[in-house]
């Protein structure tokens, strides 16, 4: 089955290259280091390397507590997206190695592994690539699937191609599942060594200086602020269609930076050109990267994007950790466990559609007592669920047995 999969990948190569070029029109960094996507690297490799793969921005941020815990070890972090590469540079600078992971062609992944010679591979969340995992198995590189999640919808998709995916899951040296439900689905797909370790995103501490700067910005604006956080394509129009209370400011921060100019057409001002919105302006665009803690500090209520179409939602944990009352859309299946916990704790409310979500947010603007209760509940929830990094690190130590760095 893997042979047929590889043959289809080879047939798709012209389309893959066309897509890379097309995305490079809006994000020029997609045209940088194209050779890395085929396993050819100029960066010299370090000895005893621990390799972490974080496909994009969310995974790069989720990996941060683990990268910090592995300090003292040579680290390579790979990504797939241009935004992910920029986030790695923002988070870590030159303290780690950064590269693009090659496409899942056998010769490309072999070149990658031959060049970097990792001692251990850590794949974040759901990055299961058949040829890559087969090559790691041949080279006896143990692989950890970290912060692993598996929605019922994704599990059904993997199960349909079980002849291809089951050997890949079975080859994993360890799986660190976010929840018992994730663990159960991963075992059913063929993963043998599964432990429930919790969600690394609870261990990420938001930047206190950014939160304080956001709060100071909010004080200068001197208006109630509803944040539309990490919105995806089409969501802004749906959310902004709901009439806002007089004086309320809608602060929109799209998930992907390449959409800033597009969303600017819906806004009255944007932060990079006008740091403070005018008193009569209704919509202000947050068009900066790496400042979500600022935006959560600046808002009275946060509506989390990615959940008003079946996209799985975006990370609500950072908002909770910053003390923002949270409103969620209906499609949060990529954050199912965190959503359940937040709803049960009273730190979030969930709405059936975009209009209902905005009405819920506006109702919270008028209820300061409830906002304070939700804020406290969110912080308490995050504090109670920290500790996933320690569980992950214990498993990494086990697979790196004999390493002096972890003795």
Helices and strands as residue ranges (DSSP letters): H 2-11, H 13-26, G 28-31, G 34-38, E 49-53, H 57-62, H 64-69, E 75-79, H 82-92, E 97-100, H 106-116, E 118-124, H 130-138, E 142-148, H 152-160, H 162-170, E 174-177, H 180-188, E 194-196, G 200-203, H 208-221, E 225-231, H 235-240, E 249-254, G 257-259, H 260-264, E 269-270, E 283-285, H 292-298, E 301-304, H 317-321, E 325-328, G 333-335, H 336-345, E 348-350, H 354-365, H 368-384, H 388-399, G 404-406
